[in-house]
Amino acid sequence: MQNGKIFTLTGDKTGDDKINIEDLEWHYLAGDGDFRSDEITQLRFEADIIITNPPFSLFREFLAWIVAADKQFVIIGSKNVITYKETFPLIKNNKMWVGTTSFNKDMLFVPAEEFDTTQKPSTATRSVEGVVYLRSPAVWFSNLDHGRRHQPLELMTMADNLRFNKKMQGKTAYETYDNYDAIEVPFTNAIPSDYDGVMGVPISFLDKYSPEQFEIVGCSYDYGRPENWNKDIDMSVSVNGVNVYKRILVQHKKAAQ
């Protein structure tokens, strides 16, 4: 086992009137730094805010570890964790949300020196001005509030979307699901302002979600099942017999009230 390290920053140790890496102090941990160890769990209890990039394979366990301690946090996770049963209830109940990072952008990371980027698929790397970065479909998750999540979306009516929204070109009406009473909204900017019913929107809606504007009703998978969903029906929403990728089910707040 290789011992982990703990770094501490308490102030300007070098006296150069700057706070930087030179002011870090560190010592070895007794263990390897695994968050599940008693040593790191004790640090969790001492912390005010936890900010980290947990192993994606252990995201469920790590999130539960934080929530159990009732801590504020800012952590990086794959966009797909929204579909986890351990994650979605927190999002639905406004106990966790995404940061300001757009779902349409991937995060870029500087690889470790020993990482051979030539051995990875081209989709896993990106070159920017000659520098090769690792690319990850990840976003920030947090329970720290920020102003972006309180900015309402500017929306058009159903009629105007069908007439002017290029992404709705060729459609004369919004499609409805075969197995649930909701309309299919394939793009966030196509959410109609004048529809009071439930709407199925892409998971990328969440980086634009304002809890004052919308209520999250559920999602198209079992652990997000809305109360009025027929429990004998498959949770995969479909249109004309074709399954639609997982959807967040939302409703305008004024209609939900």
N, C-alpha and C positions, 0 to 999 in steps of 0.2 A: 504494500500500500504506500502511495506517495502522499505525504502530508500536504494539506492545503495551506493557504496563506490568508491572513486577515490584514487588510490595509486600513489605516486610520489617518484621517485628515482633521487636524484640530486647529490649524492656523498657519501663519507664515513662519515656518520653522527656520528658513534660511535667512530671513531678515532682508529680503530684496524687494519688499513691498508688492510681491506678487504671490498669488495662490496658484500653484501648479503641481505637476507630478514630483517635483523636487521636494515638496513639503510632506509627502506621504511617509508615514512610518509603518512598518510591518513586522509581523512575527509569524512563526509557524503555528498552525493549529495542531491540536493533539490528534485529530483524525484527518480524513481526506477532503473535508468540506461538504460532504453530502448533506443536503438540506434536511434529510430525515433523521440525522444523528441528533443526539441529545445536546451536543455542543452547539450546533447551528440553530436548533430549536430554541435554545436559551437566548441566542442573539436575536431571533425573531421576536421574542417577548420584549426585548429591550428596544427594538426599533420603533420609530414613529412612522416611517414610510419605507416600503420595500420596492426597490427599483432594480430590475434584472431581466435577463434573457434566459428563462429556464429551458431545460432540454425539452424539445417539442414532444418527444416520446413520453415524457413524464408530466405533461402539462396538466392533465386532469388531477393527478395526485398533488402537484405543486399548488394549483389553485385552491384545492380543498385545504391544504396545509395553511395557506394564508387566511382564507375565510374563517377557519376554525379559531384563529387568533384575533379576528376582528380588526385587521390592520388595513391601513390605506396602502395602495400599491399602484405601481405603473410597471407593467410587464409586457414583453413581446410574445406574441403567439401567432400561429398560422391562422389565416382567414377561415380555414375549415373548422377551427375549434368552436365556432358559433353553433355548429350542428351537434356538439357534444351534449349529452343529457346533463352533465355536470355544469355546463356553461350557460345554456339557453335560459333556464329559469332565472339566473342572475340578471341577464340582459332584459328579459321580459318584465321583471319586477324593478327595473331601474336601480339595481344594486351593483351593476357593472356596465360599462359602455366602452366604445372604442374612442381612441384619441383623434387627433386632427389629421392623421395620415390618411390619404385617399386610398380607397380600395382599388383604384385604377393604377396605382403605382406599387412597385415592389421595393422592399428595403435592400440597400446595398451594404455589404460588409467587407472590410479589408481582411483577406484570408491570412491565416498564420503563415509564417515564412516557409514551413515545411509542407504546406498544402500545394499539391500539383494541380493547378487549374486546367491544365491541358488534358487531364484524365477525366474531367467531368463533362457531362452533356452541355452543349452550347447554351441550353435554356437555363443552366444553373449559374452562368457567369455573364457579366456585362463589362465591356471595355469602355472606359470614359477617359478621354485624352491620354490614351496609352496605358492607363492603369486598369488591371483586371480585378473586378470585384465579384464576390459571391452574391448572387441574387436570391432573395427569399420572398415568397408570397406571404408576407407577415404584416401585422399591424400592431399598434399599441392597444392594450386593454387596461382599464383603470377604474377606480371608484373615486378619483379626484375630479372634481367638477372643472369644466372649462367652458369658455364662452361660446365656442363653435356649436356645441350641442343644444344651445338655446336659440339659434338662428333659424327661423322657419324657412321652409322651402317656398320659393315663388312658383306657383302652379297655375296652369291653365284649366279651363273647363274641359269636360269630355268632348264637347263639340269642337272647341278650338284645337285640342290635341289631334283629333282625327283630321282636322283640316290643315293645320299648320306644322305639326310636329313631324319632322322628316323620318323619325324612327317608327312612326305609326303609318307611314305611307302605304296606301293600298288597302287599308282597313276601313270598313264602314261602321264598325261597332267594336266595343271591347268584348273579347271572348270570355265566356264563363266556364268554370270547371265542371267536368262531368259528375264529380262525386262530392262537391262541396259548394255551398252557396256563397261564392265570391267571384270577383272578376280577376282575370289575369292581366297584370300590368308588367310587361317584360322589361321596362326601363324606368328607373326612378324618376326621370324628368317627364315621364308620361303619366304620373299619378294625377288623376283629375281632382280639381278643387271642389267639385260640386257632387261628388258621389258619397253617399252616407253609409253605404254598406261596407262589407269586408273586402279587402283587396290583397291579392298575393303579389308580393314584390320581391326582387332579387335580394340576396343577403348583402349585396353592396349598398343597399339602402341605408344600412346602419351607420355609415360615416356621415350621413346627412339627417339622421333621425333626431327630431326635437321632441322631447316628452310633453311639451306644452301643445304641440301640433297634432301628434299622433298617439294612439294607444296601440301597443303590440298585443294582439289578440291571441296569437299562437304561432305555430309553424307547421309545415307539412311533413312532420315526422312525429312518431308516437309520443315522445316526452313533451311535445309542445301542443298536444291535441286540445283544441278549443272545446268548451263544454258542450256545444251543440253539434259536434262532429259525431256521425254515426260510428259507434265503436266496432261495428261489423265490417266497415269499409276500409280498404287499404289507405294509408295516409299519404301515399304518393299522389299528388294532384295531377289530373290529366285534362287535356283539351282534345276533344274529338278522338279519344282513345289513345292519345300519345302522352306519355308521362312528361311532366315538366320538372326541371331541376328544382331542388329544394327551395321553398319560398317562405319568407316571413309574412305572416298574415297580420295586416294592420287596418286601422280604421281612424278616420278623422276624430280628434278628441271631442269636438262639439257634438258629433253624432253618437259617439260612445256614451256620452253623458246623458 
